[in-house]
Amino acid sequence: MTHSTRSDDAASPDTITRRTLLHRLALTGAGGIVAAALPTRSLFASEGAGIETAPTSSFALPPIGTPADALRELAAGNRRFIDGKAIGPNRTMARLKEIAPKQSPFAAVLACADSRVPVEILFDQGFGDVFVCRAAGNIVTSEMLASLEFGTLVLGAKALLVLGHSSCGAVKATIAGDAVPGQISTLYHHIQPAVDLVAAQSKDGKPEIEAVAHENVRMQTRLLAHSSPVLGGLVKEGNLAIVGGMYDLTTGRVVMLD
């Protein structure tokens, strides 16, 4: 088995896509995350203000028809989870049979592959509620982009959340840049721009892990928002919100990023 070091663009199967996406990101600058002007940070960061916890005897979700509705339910579900009041909606055999012919998720999530980040559980959702794509480092690749376009345009998800988390192994590995076996290092070049930016902004030139994880979410969110005419069109039509958030492994809490 050969050991590879940090991969360069020429060795990456996603070279063209990555170069195009990063170029568009550079053109858009630091601003412009598409969130459809929704108060997402206040929804998730509040201590339950304005969020009614559903009774434990009820397994039905409220009607979800807009991006605001979708984000509100994600926030409410996370609140139920961390408060120990999860209702486990839509997890019956009847629900399984109901959605077998067709799925209609209300939200799509690009999450890290980390086993400690079970998306449906931490948002207290069930079968068919959330369209989840996972890759180490919650990175945007051409395959992930295609999947998320399908989840939103075809399946109708109203919110698209890029979800990072604390103590991310992919971020740690990228910062370290050590030689690793197989294809593991192909993840590095997707996260490296966040490492470089955080290092450049730090006083000692050293990238702090959590700061890089946050910046990586922001960058991946912008890539989604500005690299896909499909996603951009849905946002302009008011049919989609694209946002970024961080999950705390120790508290279970999701906080939206500005």
N, C-alpha and C positions, 0 to 999 in steps of 0.2 A: 504493500500500500504506500503510495506516495503522499508526502505531506505538502500542502500548499500554504503559501503565505497570503497576505492580503491581495485579493483579486483585482486586476486592473480591468479597464473597460473591454479590452480586446478578448479577454477570456470569459466574459459574462454572456450567457444566453440572452440576457435582456439588454444588451448594450444599446441598441438603437432606441428602444423604448425609454430606457433610463436617461439617455442623453437628451432625447426630445423632452421628456418630462422635466428634467432639471433645468433645461433651457427656458421652458415656459415658466417654471417657478421663479427663475431669476428675473424674467421680464415682469412678473406680477409684483415682485418686491415682498416686503414683510407683511403687508396688509392684504385684505381682500378675501379672508376666509369666508366662504359662503355659508351663512347661517340663516338666511331669509329674515334678518332683523328680529330673530326670536330671542327672548331673554333666557337663553339656555343656562348660563352660569348661575343665575339666581334660582332657577328651578332645581338644579342639582346641589348647589352649595348651601342652600338654606337648611335650617333645622326643621324642615317639615312644614314651613309656613305656606299656607295655601294648598297643601296637599292632604287630601282626605284618605286615610288608610282604609282600604276596603275591609268589610267584616270577614272574619275567617270562615264563615259559613258560605260565603259567596265565591263562586269560581268563574264568574263571567267578567270579562274586561269591558270597560266603557267603550262606547262607539269611537272609532278612530278614523277620521276622514281628512285630516290636515296634518302638515308637518308639526304644527304646534301641539296637536293632540298626541302625535307619536312621541315627541320629546317629553311631553307631560307624563305619559304612561311609563316611559323608561325611568323617569325621575321618581315617580310614585312607586314603581316596582323595586327600585334600589332602596328606597326609604323603607318599604315593607321588609326587605331582606335584612338590612342592618338593625332594624328595630325588633327583629325576631317575630314579625307578624306576617311572614310570607303565606300566601294563600295557594300557591301552586296551581295557577289557573290553567285550564286547557291541557291537563295531563291524564285524562281518562282514556279508556279504550274507545269510548264513544267518540271522543274528539279525534283520536287516531283514525278511525274509520271515516269520520266526516271529511277530513282533509286529504284522504288518500287520493281522490280523483284530481284535486287541484289545491295548490297552496296560495295563500294571500297574506304574506307577512306584512306587518305594519312598519317594521324597521329593518334596516340592514346594518350589520356591524362588521368592521374590519378590525379584528382583534389579534393579539399575540397568541402563538400556539401554546404558551405556558399552561401546564396542567392546573395551575392554581387560579386560572381565570375562566371559570365556567360561565359563559355569557348568559345562558338562559336562567341559571340559578341566581346569579347576582342581580339580575333585573327582574326576578320572580316572574318568568314567562314560561309558556308551555309549548306543546307541539304546534308548529306552523306560525308562531308569533314573530319570530326573529330569523332573518336570513343571515347566517353567520359565515364569514370567510376568515380563515386563520392562517397566519404565517409568523414565524419567529421574528420579533421586532415590529409586528404590525406594519409591514412594508407594502408599498404599492408596486406591483409588477403588472405586466400586460395581462397575465392570467387573472389576477385579482381584479383588475380594472374591468375586464370583460364580465367576470362573475357579478360584480357590483352593478354594472350597467343592466345586466339581466334581472337582478333582484329589484331594481328600482323601476326601470322602464317597462319590463314585461310583467313582473309580479306585483308591482305597485307599492313597494315600500316607500313611506313618506319621509323617513329620516335616515340619514346615513352617518353613522358614528364611527370614527377612528378611535379605537380604545387602546391606550398604552397602559402600563402599570409600573408600580414601584419595583425596585430590585430586578430589573429586566436583564436576563442573562445575555440576550443578543446585544444589548447596549454595552454591557460590561465587556463582552468578547471583542466588540468593535473598537472600544477604547484601548484595550490591551493590544490588539493586533497581532496576537501570537499565531504561530504556525499551527494549523489544525488539520485533521485528516479529511479526506473526501471533499465534499462540496460545501462544507460548513462556512468557509470563508467567503462564499458568494453572497452571503448576507451582508458582509461588511460595507460594500460600496453603496448600499441603499441608505445606511445609517451614518456613514462617514460625513456627509455634509452637515449634519446636526452636531457631530463631534467637533468639526472644524470651527463652526460658528460659536459654539459655547466656549471653546478654548480661546478663540480670538477675543471674546468679550470678558474673559476672566482675568483677574489681576495677575495671577501667577502663570497664566497660559496653560493651566491644567483643566481639562474638562471634568466637571463633577457629574457623576452618573445620573442622578435624578434630574438635573438640569438638561442633560442630553436627552433623556427619555421624554421630557416635556417638549423640547424643541423638535424632536423627531416626530411626535404626534402632530405638531403644528405643520411641519413640512409635508408629511404624508397627506394631511388634510388639504393643504393647498394644491398638492399634485392632483388629487382627485377632483378638486373644484375647478381647476384650470386646464386640465389635460384632456378632458372628455366633453365633446360637444353634446353628447347624450345627457350626461349629468348636469352640465351647464344649462341646457335647455329646460330640463325639469325644474331647476332652481328658478330660472327666469319666469317660468309659467306659474310659480308658486306651489308646485307640486312636490318639492323636495327641499329639505334642509340638510346641509353637510356640516358637521361639527366634529370637534375633537374633545376627548376626555381622558382622564387618568384614573385608574383604579388602584386604591391603596390595599395592598395584600394583608395588612394587619388590621384594618378597620372595616374593610368591605365596602368602603364608600367610593362613589364615582363623583369626581369634580370636573366640571367642564372648563376648558381652557379658553382664554380670550383670543 
